[in-house]
Amino acid sequence: MNPLLEAQNVAKHYPGVIALDGISFTARKGKVLGLLGPNGSGKTTFMRIASGQSSPSSGRVLIEGELPDSKTRSRISYVPENNHLYSWMSVEEIVGFFEDLFPGFERQRVEELMELMQLPRKVRIKNLSRGIYNRLKLLLGICWGAELLLLDEPLSGVDPASREKILEGILKGCGEQGFTIIVSTHLVGEVEPLLDDVVFLEEGRVKLQGDCDDLRKQFGLSLDQLLRREVV
């Protein structure tokens, strides 16, 4: 089966900084890939390139063999780490806004996830805690029919209760639909149970990649232990 996403020698340079240094990997259809590494390792830079919001300095990212364009972008849902929703809207209003914006928006799934993730319908976005805000971002990201979901640090700065709800949302909202997911995070232990494949980044380079089960068998350690002990 062809990969949904393929990174081919992707590099990104800024003045005085090499954010990505020729990384290559694939994301298999219907699987969850963890893009793991410490802050500053290049995870967000790659996510922006994969979503079409930034261009690589060299190399390329292909979506089923095609370069990112308006067609491929309609197949990708990118949930960034930064706050990007209209702060003056209520939760209910932003859900309605996304429903009008995306023809494939699944209202029934939204209702299920609203209850699962305990989102307050009438509260304005500017008054949400960070944990609730991140739950809302995830719900909006997974409910409009995209094939590839890019989650950039979905658990960063989030309280344990919200982490649990976000992970529940990923499992219920994405796993049942057969999404291909790339989740970037430095909180490896939290997401490890979700992952099928993994790419470890360090200073913009791929340090290790592979099937999660194979790596655990090879090293006799969890993914979290691999990263912490610098075995890789």
N, C-alpha and C positions, 0 to 999 in steps of 0.2 A: 504493500500500500504506500502510495506517495505521501510524503509529509505535507501537512497543511502549511507549515511555515518552514523556510530554510534560510539560515544566515550563512552567507558565503564571504569569508574573510572581511567582515565588517570592521571598519576603522572609523573613528571620529576624533578629529584633532581640533583643539582650540588654541589660541595663542599661549604658548608655554605649557600646554596641558595635553596629554594623550588620554582621552576618556575611554576609548576602545582601541585595542591594538590587534586588529585582524582576527576577530572571533568567528568561529564556525560551529553550527550545530543545527539540529532539526527538531521540530515539534510534531509528534505523531498525532494523527487525527483521533479525536475522542479521548485523548490522554491529558493528564495534568503534568506539566513540566515546571519544576522549581528552578528559578533563576536566583541562585543564592550567593551570598557574599557580604562582606562588611560594607558599611556606608562608604561611598566614594569608589566603589569597585566598577561602576559603569552600568549598573542595572537600569536606572531611570533613563540614561542616555539611549540604551538599546530599546527600551519600551517606546520612547518617542520616535525612534527611527522605524520600528516595526509598525507603529500606528499611522505612519505617514506624516507626522507632525514635524519631523526633522529629516535631513538627508545625510547619508554617510559621507565621510571624506573620501573613502574608497570602499570597494566591496559592494555587496547588495543583499537585500532581504527580498525573498520571493514568497508570494502567497499562491500556493499551488502552481508554481512556475511563472507567475506574473509579478512584475514590479508593482509596488504600491501606487495606486491611482484612485480615481473616484469610484471605480467599480470595486476594487478590493477593499477600500475603506468602508464600503457599505456592509462588508462581511465581518468587520472588526469592531469590537467594543472595548474602548480603552478607559479604564478607571484610574485616573492619576492619583498620586499621593496628596497633591495640593487641593485646596478647596476651590471648586469651580462652579458651584450651583448658585442660582440667584438667591441672595440672602433674604430678600424681602418677601419671597413666596413662602407659603405654608407647605408642609409635607404633602398635603392633599393637592395643592395647586401645582407643585412641581411634577407630581405623578401625572396629572392631567395634561400638563405641558408636554411631557415626553410621549404620552399616548397620542397626542395630536401630531407630534413631530415624526414619529416612526410608525409606518404602516403595520409593521409586524409586532407591535407592542402587545403583550399577552396580559390582558387585564385580570383574567382569572388567576394566573400565576402571581401577579402582583398582590392580589388580595390574600392569597395563601401566605406569601412571604411577609406581607405587612403584619400579619398576626404572629407568624413565627418569630420575626425579628423585633416585635413589640415597638412598632413605630407610632408615635403620636400624630394623628392626622392633622390636627388644627394648629400645631405649634409652628411658628415661623422658623425657617432654616437658620437664621442668625442667632436664634436662642437655643439651638440644639447643642448638647455636649458633643465632644469630639467622637466619642464612641457611637452615639446615635447617628451623627452625621455620616460616619463611615458605613454604618449599616444601610443608610439611605442611598449612598453612592453605589454600593454593591447591588442593591435591589434594582436601581435604575439601569445599571450596566448589564444585568443579565436578563432583562425582561423585554427586549425588543428584537430578538431573533437573530443576533449576530452568531456567526459560527466560531469565531476566535475571540476569546476573552482575555484581555491583558490587564492584570491586576498589579498595580505598582504599590508595594508596601501597604497592603490593606489593613495590617494589624499595628502599624506604627503609632505609638502614643495612645493606644486604645486600652481601656481597662479590661481585666480578665473576663468580666461578664459579657462585654461587647465582643471580645475576641471569640468567645464561644458561640455567640449568635451569628457572627460573620462566618465562621467555619461551618455552622449548621446551614446557613444560607447558600454557601458554595456547594455543599453536598447535595442539598435538596434542589436548589434552583439550577445547578449546572450538571451535576452527575446524572440526573434523570433524563436530561436533554441531549446528552452525548456531546457537549461542548468540547472544544479543544481549548485548554487553559494554560497560559503562562503566568505564574505568580512570582513576583520578585519580593524577596524579604531577607532580612538578616535574622529573623526569629525562626530558625530552622526547626526547633523542637515542636513549635506550635503547628506547623503545616506539614510536617513529615508524613503523618498518616494519610494525607490527601494525595501524595505525589506518586507518579509512575516513573518519571524520569527526572534527572537533575543535571544542572550545569553550575559548577562552582566558578565564580569569577573572582579574580584578585588583580587589582591595579589594571583593569581593562583587558585582562587576558583570561582565557579558559584554563583553569587549573586542573579540573577533572570533570568528566561528564560520563553519563551512562544510565542504564536501568537501575532503579533504586535497589531492588532486590539483589541484583548481581553485585552491586557495590557493597551492600551489607554483608553478603556472603564472602566476598573477596577480602574485606578488611576485618570482619568480625566486629564491626562497630555500627552504631546508628549513624545516620547522616549528620545529626547534631554533633556527635562525638568526633566524626571525621573533620568537621569544620573547626571545632574547638581545639582539637589536639594537633591540628595542622599535619595530619598524616598524609594528606594529599599534597 
